[in-house]
Amino acid sequence: MKTPNKSRRNLLILAGLVLFSAAACQSRSQEEATERPATLVQVAPISVQTINNELDYTGVVQAYEEAHIGAAQPARIERILVDVGDQVSKGQLLVQMDRTQLFQAQVQLQTLKADLNRLDTLLSMGAVTQQSYDQLKAQYEVAKASYENLASHTEIRATIPGIVTGRYNSAGELFSMTPSPAGKPAIVSIMQIRPVKITIGVSERYYPRVKKGQTTTVVTDLFPGRVFEGKVYKIYPTIDRASGTFKVEVLIDNNDLSLKPGMFTRVALNLGETQALLVPALSVLKQVGSNERFVFVVEEGVAIRKTVVPGRNIGDMQEVLSGLEPGESLVVSGQHNLTHLGKVEIVN
């Protein structure tokens, strides 16, 4: 049976062997690290540059205004005077609804008018009371209002100038107030496409710099080489927290009607000159499996990994919004072979 003193001595010997092995491994690791050669890199100083602050967006052409026009109540359609593709002006007669009720209201109005004229003569002669005259006059005013209301609902006129983009009924059909293919009760739809508009989403950091009346350029693949000029005419007063953007509407005259609703376009919004920190796009690396972007800078002979927030791509340069400071030495060649705190040797 082992004595307690002997067991204690064995434990001390075992502990000493473990410490010796660990020290030997650490010494060997330090020697390997010391012997590991420095990575050759090229660097460039980071500086703030003045650039033309032009923002590029994609957008879809929209009608300046759209109207889905129908009767105010169910009625039979007598005539439809326009068809898809027709140009119409504001106030132009589009649809003639059934006029049976209108004719009845017209006859009643004419009868009351004649009675009122006779009563007016009798009133001047003292043959009737003022109360009788006032009662008939009130009936006449009600009949007149009813006739005018029916007249406005019987003749359906264009509320905006534009082009007819939808016709959903034919003459003789009953307009039942059910939603049309446009999603609303309508007999015809009109779009105003002179001018047209494009809505873009602009980053909230540019909100103070976007002003009403600023010029934009618009291009579309359907008209290669042609540039349309637009202007900012509406700036939405709220920020979408999900995307961090606010809406801006760009207005284009479209006098020749070349741009049609639904066309895909690219919009360039020029905000003038601005200061930006630009680095070569190839110096910005992406962490595998995430959206993290990072670069390496050199400090006292070692590589320092820094996470950055990228902005726009401008040619072969990348805008950096945060994560770097002017004056730092950015690794522009050899960065793919670096690790954080790895030794580097700068070459020209």
RARAPE-V321629 format. One record per backbone hydrogen bond with DSSP energy under -1.0 kcal/mol. CO is the residue of the C=O (numbers start at 1). NH is the residue of the N-H. E is the energy in kcal/mol with one decimal. If there is no record, write none. Layout:
CO_NH_E ; CO_NH_E
This chain:
3_7_-1.9 ; 4_8_-2.1 ; 5_9_-1.9 ; 6_10_-2.0 ; 7_11_-1.9 ; 8_12_-2.0 ; 9_13_-2.1 ; 10_14_-2.4 ; 11_15_-2.4 ; 12_16_-2.0 ; 13_17_-1.9 ; 14_18_-2.0 ; 15_19_-2.3 ; 16_20_-2.2 ; 17_21_-2.3 ; 18_22_-2.4 ; 19_23_-2.3 ; 20_24_-2.2 ; 21_25_-2.4 ; 22_26_-2.6 ; 23_27_-2.4 ; 24_28_-2.2 ; 25_29_-2.6 ; 26_30_-2.5 ; 27_31_-2.0 ; 28_32_-2.2 ; 29_33_-2.8 ; 30_34_-2.6 ; 31_35_-2.1 ; 32_36_-1.4 ; 39_345_-3.0 ; 41_347_-2.7 ; 42_332_-2.7 ; 42_333_-1.3 ; 44_330_-2.6 ; 46_327_-3.4 ; 49_276_-2.7 ; 51_274_-2.3 ; 52_54_-2.0 ; 53_271_-3.0 ; 55_269_-3.1 ; 57_267_-3.1 ; 59_265_-3.0 ; 61_262_-2.9 ; 62_197_-2.5 ; 65_192_-3.2 ; 67_190_-3.0 ; 69_187_-3.3 ; 69_188_-1.9 ; 75_175_-3.1 ; 76_98_-3.0 ; 77_172_-3.1 ; 79_96_-2.9 ; 83_86_-2.1 ; 86_164_-2.6 ; 88_162_-2.3 ; 89_92_-2.0 ; 92_158_-2.5 ; 94_81_-3.1 ; 95_156_-2.8 ; 96_78_-1.8 ; 96_79_-2.4 ; 99_103_-2.7 ; 100_104_-2.0 ; 101_105_-2.5 ; 102_106_-2.2 ; 103_107_-2.3 ; 104_108_-2.3 ; 105_109_-2.2 ; 106_110_-2.3 ; 107_111_-2.3 ; 108_112_-2.3 ; 109_113_-2.1 ; 110_114_-2.1 ; 111_115_-2.4 ; 112_116_-2.4 ; 113_117_-2.0 ; 114_118_-2.0 ; 115_119_-2.5 ; 116_120_-1.9 ; 117_121_-1.5 ; 118_122_-2.2 ; 119_123_-2.4 ; 120_124_-1.7 ; 121_125_-1.0 ; 122_127_-2.8 ; 123_126_-1.0 ; 129_133_-1.7 ; 130_134_-2.6 ; 131_135_-2.1 ; 132_136_-1.9 ; 133_137_-2.4 ; 134_138_-2.1 ; 135_139_-1.8 ; 136_140_-2.3 ; 137_141_-2.3 ; 138_142_-2.1 ; 139_143_-2.4 ; 140_144_-2.4 ; 141_145_-2.2 ; 142_146_-2.3 ; 143_147_-2.4 ; 144_148_-2.5 ; 145_149_-2.1 ; 146_150_-2.4 ; 147_151_-2.5 ; 148_152_-2.1 ; 149_153_-1.6 ; 150_154_-1.7 ; 151_155_-1.9 ; 154_97_-3.3 ; 156_94_-3.2 ; 156_95_-1.8 ; 158_91_-2.8 ; 162_88_-3.0 ; 163_191_-2.3 ; 164_85_-3.1 ; 166_189_-2.3 ; 170_173_-1.8 ; 173_77_-3.2 ; 175_75_-1.3 ; 180_183_-2.6 ; 184_180_-2.2 ; 187_168_-2.8 ; 188_69_-2.7 ; 189_165_-2.2 ; 189_166_-1.2 ; 190_67_-2.9 ; 191_163_-2.6 ; 192_64_-2.2 ; 196_252_-2.6 ; 197_62_-2.9 ; 198_250_-3.0 ; 200_248_-2.4 ; 202_246_-2.4 ; 203_206_-2.0 ; 204_207_-1.7 ; 206_209_-1.6 ; 206_210_-1.1 ; 211_214_-1.7 ; 214_232_-2.6 ; 216_230_-2.4 ; 217_268_-2.8 ; 218_228_-3.1 ; 219_266_-2.4 ; 220_223_-1.5 ; 223_226_-1.9 ; 228_218_-2.8 ; 230_216_-2.6 ; 231_251_-3.3 ; 232_213_-3.4 ; 234_249_-2.8 ; 240_244_-2.8 ; 244_204_-2.4 ; 245_240_-3.2 ; 246_202_-2.7 ; 247_236_-2.5 ; 248_200_-2.6 ; 249_233_-2.4 ; 249_234_-1.3 ; 250_198_-2.0 ; 251_231_-2.1 ; 252_196_-2.3 ; 254_257_-1.6 ; 260_263_-2.1 ; 263_61_-2.5 ; 265_59_-2.2 ; 266_219_-2.1 ; 267_57_-2.7 ; 268_217_-1.8 ; 269_55_-3.0 ; 272_53_-3.1 ; 274_51_-2.7 ; 276_49_-3.3 ; 277_320_-2.6 ; 279_318_-3.4 ; 280_283_-1.7 ; 281_284_-1.2 ; 285_294_-2.5 ; 287_290_-1.8 ; 292_287_-2.6 ; 293_308_-2.4 ; 294_285_-3.1 ; 295_306_-2.8 ; 296_331_-2.9 ; 297_304_-3.2 ; 299_302_-1.4 ; 301_344_-2.4 ; 302_299_-2.4 ; 303_341_-3.3 ; 304_297_-2.3 ; 306_295_-2.4 ; 309_321_-3.2 ; 312_319_-2.8 ; 314_317_-1.9 ; 316_281_-2.5 ; 317_314_-2.5 ; 318_279_-2.2 ; 319_311_-3.5 ; 322_309_-2.3 ; 325_328_-1.6 ; 328_46_-2.2 ; 329_298_-2.1 ; 330_44_-2.1 ; 333_42_-1.8 ; 334_337_-1.4 ; 335_338_-1.3 ; 339_342_-2.2 ; 342_303_-2.6 ; 343_39_-2.4 ; 345_41_-2.4
